Amino acid sequence: MGKLNINTVSDLLGLPKDQSLHEFANIVIDGPDNKVFIDPVQILSNQDSFSKDAQATIKDFFTHVTNILIQYPLNEVKLKSLFKYSSENNSTRLGTSRLILNNYSQGNGCTPDMLYKLFTQDNVIKLAKKGVFTETPANVSLFVKGFDKDRMTDLISSLIFHLLVKFTDEQMKKGNKKVLQSPEPLEYMYWNHIEHSWEKDSYYPYLDFNKKPIVLLPKNILTGYYVYNAERYIRGHVLLAIQQNVLKEAKMKDPKAKKQKLDNLEKDLRDKLGLKSTAYKDMLIEYTLKQPNLDMLTDFKNQDKYSNMFSYTGRLTDQQLTTIIMKPYLSLSMTD
């Protein structure tokens, strides 16, 4: 077995490894993708200047996507142009690639053609017309089939790459070591929410120990998995609301009536929606399309009383972030 090499951002900067001492995510920089993801819910809940700029950028982009989706006939050229610069940027080192010692990820990323196919699904267009994606950008990964946390991370990192470049520069200047920069500038595209379009810029990328470009990410925009997901919405929100309403009606007839089991209510709801699929995202889509408004969805977004059964909000502590990043290496070192 090859030598286990674990260099993190802090090693590059000559700083302690302790995650609590840093604003950036202290990811492994010379291995596969780190299994943490950019979470739009965290960005929307943060109040720092980086997150506010990111909020404006992401919201403006998906507003433009929605505006095109609701037009008839669909402007294919215009929609594809929005997705033109959405591909994965390996300099962030995030995602779900396989662990291969001392090798970099070569992820497939989020290609423009892939995004076009995902966003032109019939139900996605219906949801766009209902206003689902302008309610909050987080609804994109919640509703669009095939668009998961990995692809959302790729797209957001492209949209806000200018902010990541600036953040990286600020953090690199705090290090005890001078980090090598490329003598040649690299061009990149980012979403300009003022001009409502992709814009070109360039930067001199910082290089890791193997002279590969690296971009740092604020730790407070990352998560281990999306808690804002279809299963949580259905079981931790919709079914709980139905359960309470059914119990209220039952108690009017029998004061001793008890709550129905969620599994039984879930089966009843699937039958009512005419669903054969057991996927929660299918259930979520059909349920939402049949609702007269988006009130339930808004309540879920605001984490109302039906959602308090969940203790994990998606926000990572420093220890949780470190554990997720180091887990593949620690398990490997135990068997080495």
N, C-alpha and C positions, 0 to 999 in steps of 0.2 A: 504494500500500500504506500502511496505517495506521502510525502511529508505534510503534516497538517500545518498550514500557514494561515494565521488569523491576524490580519492587520485591519485595524479600524481607523476611522477618520481621526480619532484622537492621537493615534500613533503617528499619523502623517503630520499633525500639527505640534507634536511634542507635548501633548497635554495628558492629564490623568484619564483613565478609561471611564471613571464614574459618570454615568449618564446624567445624574442630577446636577452636575457642574456645567452642563452645556445646553444651549438653546437648540442646537442641531441634533439630529438623530445620529448616534454614534454607530453607524452601520459598518459591516465588514466590506472592505473596498477591493479585495482581490480574489473574490470567489463568485458564487452564483448570486442571483437576485436575492435580496433580503425579503423575507416574507411578511412585510408590512406594506400598507397601502394608504394612498392619499384618500382621506375621508371627507366628502363634501359636507357631511353633517357637522364634523368638528370645525371645518372652516367657517360654516355659517354661525356657529355658536361662539367662536372666538371674537375678541374685541380688539386685538392688536392691529397695528397698521398693515402688516403683511396680509393678514387674513381679510381685512376689510377691502384691500385692493384685489385680493383673489376672489372675494365674493362678487365684486362688481364685474370682474372679467368673466367669470364662469356664468353668472346670470345673464349677462349680455349675449354671450355666445349662444346659450340654449334658447334665449328669446328669439334670436335670429333663426335658429333651426326650426323652432315651432312656427314662426311666421311663414316659412317656406312650406312646411308640412301641411298647413291648413289651406294653402292655395290650391285651386283647381283650374287647369291641370297642374300637376306637380312639375315644378321646374327642376328637372334632373341635373342640368348643368350647374345651376346655382347651388343646389344642395351638395353636389359633389365638391364644389369649390370650397365649401365650408369645412369639409373633412380632408382637404388636400394635405394639410400639414399635421395630421393627427398621429403619425407613426410613433412607435416607442423610441425613447431616447435612453440608450443604455447608460448614460452618465449618471442617472439617478440611482441605479442599482436596486430597483424595487421590482417585486413581482413574484412569480412562482416557478422559476426555472429549477432544474434538477441540480443537486449538489455534485459537482465534479471538482476534485481538489485542484486549487490554484488555477482554475479556469474562469473566464468571464462568461456572463450570460450572453447568449446570442438570441434573445427572444424574438418571436414573430411580431409582437406588438399589435397595435390597433390600426390596421391599414384603412385607407380611405374607402376602398371598395367594400371592405367588411362592414364598416360603419354605415355606408349607404344601404346595404342590404338589410341590416338590423333596423334602421330607422324608417325604412319604407315598408315594413310589415303592416298589414291592414289594421291590426289592432293598435299599433303605435300611432298611426295617423288618426284613428278614432280618439285615442286618448289625448293627442295633441289638440284636437278640436274641442275637447272637453276642458282644456286648460290645465291638464295634469302637470305638464313640464314647466309651465310658468309659475305654478304654485311654489315649487322649490326645485333647483337642479338635482337634488338628491333623489327625486322621483325617477330620474332617468335609469339609474341602476336598479331601482325598485321595480319598475314596470317593463323595461325593454328586455325581451328574451334574448339571451346570448350576450348581454352586456353586463359583465360582472365587475367585481372590484378590481381585477387586473386591468381590464380595458378602460374602466373609469380612471384609474391611476395614470395610465398612458396618456389618455386624452387631456386630463387636467394638467399634467406636467407639461404638455405641449402648450396649452393655453396660457399658463402662467410662467413660462420659462424665463421671461424677462425678470420676474420677481425672484425666481430661484437664483439667477445669475447675480443679482444684487445682494441677496441674502448670503450667498456663498462668499462673495467678496468681503462682506462685513465680518463673517466668521473666520475666514482665513487670516485676517489681520489681527485676530486675537490670539493666534497661536504663538508658541515659543520657538517654532521653527519656520523659516521662510519656505513656503511651498512653491515648487517650480511651476512656472506658467509657460504655456506654449508661446514661442516667438511669433507664431503665425496666428492671425485671427480666424475664428470660425464664425460663419454666418448661421443664424437661426431665425425661425419665425415664431411669433407669439400673437395672441389675440389682443388687439388694441380696442378696449371697450369705449374709448372716446370716439374713435373713427369707425367703430363697428366693423372691423375688418382685420385680416391677418396683416402683419407688418414685419418687415425684415430688419434685423439688427445684427451686430457682431460683437464678439467678446474674445478675450484671450483666456482660454480655459486653464484652470488649475489642473495639474497632473498628479496622479498617484505614484506609488513607488515604481510601477511598471510603465510610467509615462502615458497612462490612459486618462482622458478627460474625466473629471468628476465634478458633480454638482451636489451641493448639500441641501438638505430639507429640514425645515423647522419640525421639531419633534411633536409639537402640539397640533399638527394637521394629519397625523398618522394614526392608524388603527391596525389591530390584528385581524379583524373581520368586521363586516358591516352589520351592525345590529338593526339598522334601518333596512329591514328585508321583508320579503313576502311572508315567510312563516311567522315572524314576530307580529306582523300586521294582522294576519288572519287569526292566529291563536291567542295572541296577547292583547288584541284590541277588538276586532270585529266580533269574534265568538264570545268574548267576555261581555260585550255590550248586549249581544243577543241573549246570553245566559241570564243577565240581570233583568232584561225585559220579560223573558219567558217566566222567570221566577216571580216577578211582580204580578203578572197576570194569573199565574197559578195560585198564588197566595190569596188572591181575591176570592177564589173558590174554595181553597183549602189552606188555612193558616199554617198547617204543618208541612206544606209542600217543601221539597228540597231542590237544590240546584241540579240541573241536568249535567251529565258529563260532557266535557268539551268534545271528546271523540264522537259522541253521538250527534252533537250539534253540528260538528264538521261534516259528518256524513249527510245529514239532512240538508245542509247548505249546498254541498256538491250536487245532490240530487235535484234541488230546487234550481240550480244554475244549469243543469243538464250536462254536467261535466263527467267525462270518463277518465280524464287525466287526474293523477294524484299530485301533480306538481302545484305547490302553493302559488307560484307566480301565475299559472293559468287561472287559478281560483281568484286571485287578487284582481287580475285583469277583467274577468267576466263580472265579478261582483261590482267593481268600480264603474264599468260601462253601464250597468243596470241601475246605478244610483241616480236620483234626481239632481244631486249636487255633490260637492266635494267636502262636505262638513266632517264626515268621519275621517277622511284623509288628513284634513287640517288638524283635527284633534290629535291624531297619531303623530303628526309632525311636531306638535307642541308638547308631546309626551304628557297627555292628560291622565286622569285618574285610572283609565283602563290599562295604562302601560307601567304602572308602578310595581308590577310583579318582577320586573327585570332590574337586577342590581348592577349589571354591567352596561354602561352607556356607550361603550366604544372608545372612550378616552383612556389612554394608556398611562399608567404610572411609569416612572423611570425604571423600576424593577421589571415590570411587565414588558416594556419595550426591549430591555436588555435580554430578557429570557427568550423572547421570540427570535431576536436576531441571532443569539448564540446557540439556540437549541440544536440545529443540525450539526454543528461542530462539536458540541459537548457529547451528544449521543455517539458520534463517530469516534471521538477520542476514547470513549469508554470501551469501545470494541477493538480499538487499534492494538 
